[in-house]
Amino acid sequence: MFEPLTSGSVILLALAALAAFAVVIIAVRIAIKLAVRVGIVAAVVLAALYATGMLELLPGV
């Protein structure tokens, strides 16, 4: 499986590693953006539930 990768020249291996690194960076950036958006939506939903009285965060207060 790794034989085609290891049989190439050093330049091709470096380019492949650079491409893989770029893909990882882009994937992490997309994941961070998605996580921030999900967090904002969750905060808004929780605030709405708390404001309408459907969510009681501090029982007995």
GIHU-V296899 format. One line per field, one symbol per residue. ss: DSSP state (H for helix, E for strand, C for the rest). phi: phi as a letter, one per 20 degrees, with the letter a starting at -180 (. if undefined). burial: I if it has 24 or more other ideal C-beta (glycine too) atoms within 12 Angstrom, else O. Layout:
BEGIN
ss=???
phi=???
burial=???
END
This chain:
BEGIN
ss=CCHHHHCCCHHHHHHHHHHHHHHHHHHHHHHHHHHHHHHHHHHHHHHHHHHCCCCCCCCCC
phi=.efffeeffffffffffffffffffffffffffffffffffffffffffffenecdfcfnd
burial=OOOOOOOOOOOOOOOOOOOOOOOOOOOOOOOOOOOOOOOOOOOOOOOOOOOOOOOOOOOOO
END
